[in-house]
Structure formats: C-alpha cells, structure tokens
Amino acid sequence: MDVFSRTFLPAAAETGLAVQTVSRHMPVFRQCVGSGDATVLVARCSRPDQPVSGEYLLLLTHRRLVVTQQTRVLHRLRLHLNTELRELSHVTWSPDPRTQAVTLAATAIDGARERFVIHTPHPKQVWHLDALLHQAFRARPRPATERVVATIGQASATTPVRRPVPAS
C-alpha cells in the first residue's frame, strides 16, 4: 500500500466523509496525486460565490491541492482545480468558530481567485483545520534560492569607489 492510500482514508474519516463519497472521488484524486504524496486534509466544501453549482470535495496533500465537483442533477464528477501548492499565491484562510467553518482562498497560476468554505460539525475542528492549513501553507520549507552577494569586477552600491590620490 502506497503513502497516498495509507493517509487518504484516515484523513477522510477524520472529517466524517462517507465511504461511498470517498470511493467515488478516489479515481479522480488518484490521477492527480502521486503515490508518494501524503494526504493532509480531505473535506467536503462549497463555493460561496456559486452556492448551487454542486458539491465539492477538497484534497490537500503536502504538494498539491485538488478539488473535484459533483454536479447536482446527473451526479457527474469533474475536476475543478488541480495545482501544486507552490503555484498558488495569496493563500489565505479564516477560521470562524461561530459558523463552524473555515474559508480558504487562493489565487491559481492562471490568475483566477478560488474561494472555498469548509464546514465542520464541531467548533473544535475549526481550529484543527486551521492548524492543518498552517502546516501545509506556512510551515512548509521554502526551497533555497540562489543569492548573489557580489560579482567580481563590479562595484556594489555600498562599496565606496577608491580614487587614486595624485602624487605630489
């Protein structure tokens, strides 16, 4: 059993998803996520700007964010969002224990702003979701980028230019 399979089912059970729902979305998730990627969160969510567009299921791994949509009438599955976390920008989330929900928003690489609301059955789960999102988006190690400290043959802006002193 690979890492994705071992971590997917416990994450889905943690949010109270039915086995039928999970097994229906699993083939789509399997196509998008590698076998070595561990699941952080699986949750049912909705889009506040399109409340009647169908049911969404969000999968967050250490590397990817995948969202599937199930249409209301024909119950067909379609892939709504499939992106690497490093390709997302302006990722924000706001936990609200009064409404028992967490609103997640991110800008995809194509410039589209995506917003999802994840509802929880208990107020304590709101803070658990907040911790999981923090782990995925804030606490992940950033790749080391190459920094240019100085270039040989060029004077930097802070280095004073030495002028020759005339001989007297």
C-alpha positions in Angstrom: 0.0 0.0 0.0 1.5 3.4 -1.0 1.7 6.5 1.1 -1.3 8.2 -0.5 -3.6 5.2 0.1 -2.4 4.9 3.7 -3.0 8.5 4.5 -6.1 9.2 2.4 -8.7 7.1 4.2 -7.8 8.2 7.8 -7.9 11.9 6.7 -11.3 11.3 5.1 -12.6 9.5 8.2 -11.3 12.4 10.4 -13.7 14.8 8.7 -16.6 12.4 8.7 -16.9 11.7 5.0 -18.9 8.7 3.9 -17.1 5.8 2.4 -19.3 6.0 -0.8 -18.3 9.6 -1.3 -14.6 8.9 -0.9 -14.6 5.9 -3.2 -16.5 7.8 -5.9 -13.9 10.6 -5.9 -10.9 8.4 -5.4 -10.2 7.6 -9.1 -10.0 11.4 -9.9 -7.7 12.0 -7.0 -5.5 9.1 -7.9 -4.9 10.5 -11.4 -3.8 13.9 -9.9 -1.7 12.9 -6.9 1.4 10.8 -6.8 1.6 7.6 -4.8 4.3 9.0 -2.5 2.4 12.2 -1.5 0.8 12.1 1.9 -2.7 13.4 2.5 -3.1 16.3 4.9 -6.8 17.0 4.5 -9.9 15.7 2.7 -13.1 17.6 3.3 -16.4 18.5 1.7 -16.6 22.2 0.8 -18.7 24.7 -1.1 -18.1 27.8 -3.1 -19.6 31.0 -1.5 -19.9 32.7 -4.9 -21.7 29.8 -6.5 -23.9 28.1 -3.9 -26.0 26.0 -6.3 -23.2 24.7 -8.5 -22.9 21.3 -6.9 -20.9 19.5 -4.2 -17.1 19.9 -4.0 -14.5 17.7 -2.4 -11.1 19.2 -1.4 -7.9 17.2 -1.2 -4.8 18.8 0.3 -1.5 17.0 0.3 2.0 18.2 1.1 2.4 19.1 -2.6 -1.0 19.5 -4.2 -4.4 21.0 -3.9 -7.1 19.1 -5.8 -10.8 20.0 -5.8 -13.4 17.9 -7.6 -17.0 18.8 -8.3 -20.1 16.6 -8.4 -23.0 18.1 -10.3 -26.4 18.2 -8.7 -28.6 16.7 -11.4 -26.5 13.9 -13.0 -24.0 13.5 -10.2 -21.1 13.6 -12.6 -17.6 14.2 -11.3 -15.4 16.8 -12.9 -12.0 18.1 -11.9 -12.3 21.7 -10.7 -8.8 22.5 -9.6 -5.5 20.6 -9.7 -2.4 22.6 -8.8 0.8 22.3 -6.9 1.0 24.3 -3.7 4.0 26.3 -4.9 1.9 27.5 -7.8 -0.7 29.1 -5.5 -0.3 32.7 -4.4 -2.0 34.9 -1.9 -3.3 31.9 0.1 -5.4 33.0 3.0 -7.9 31.2 5.3 -10.1 32.5 8.1 -11.4 30.2 10.8 -14.8 31.1 12.2 -15.9 29.0 15.2 -19.3 30.8 15.4 -20.3 29.4 12.0 -18.2 26.3 12.4 -16.4 27.0 9.1 -13.1 27.8 7.6 -12.9 30.0 4.4 -9.9 29.1 2.2 -8.9 31.4 -0.7 -6.0 31.2 -3.1 -5.0 32.6 -6.5 -4.2 29.9 -9.0 -1.4 30.2 -11.6 -3.9 31.4 -14.2 -4.9 34.3 -12.1 -8.3 33.0 -11.0 -9.2 33.6 -7.3 -10.7 30.5 -5.8 -12.7 30.6 -2.6 -13.9 27.6 -0.7 -15.8 27.2 2.6 -15.2 24.1 4.6 -17.9 23.4 7.2 -17.2 21.3 10.3 -19.6 19.5 12.7 -17.8 20.8 15.8 -16.2 24.2 16.7 -13.0 22.5 17.9 -12.5 21.1 14.4 -12.3 24.6 13.1 -9.0 25.1 15.0 -7.8 21.7 13.8 -8.4 22.7 10.2 -6.6 26.0 10.9 -3.6 24.0 12.2 -3.6 21.7 9.1 -3.7 24.6 6.7 -0.9 26.4 8.6 1.1 23.2 8.4 0.6 22.9 4.6 0.9 26.6 3.6 3.0 28.4 6.2 5.3 25.8 7.8 6.5 24.1 4.7 10.2 24.5 3.9 10.9 27.0 1.2 13.4 25.9 -1.4 16.8 27.6 -1.1 17.2 30.2 -3.7 20.5 31.3 -5.1 21.5 34.7 -3.8 24.1 36.9 -5.5 26.2 38.6 -2.8 28.8 40.2 -5.0 30.0 39.9 -8.5 33.7 40.0 -9.3 34.6 43.1 -11.3 31.6 45.1 -10.3 31.4 47.7 -7.6 28.4 47.4 -5.4 26.3 50.4 -4.4 27.5 50.3 -0.8 31.2 49.8 -1.6 33.0 53.2 -1.8 34.9 53.9 -5.0 38.5 54.4 -4.4 40.1 57.1 -6.5 43.8 57.3 -6.9 45.4 60.0 -4.9 47.6 62.3 -7.1 51.3 62.1 -6.3 52.7 65.4 -5.1 
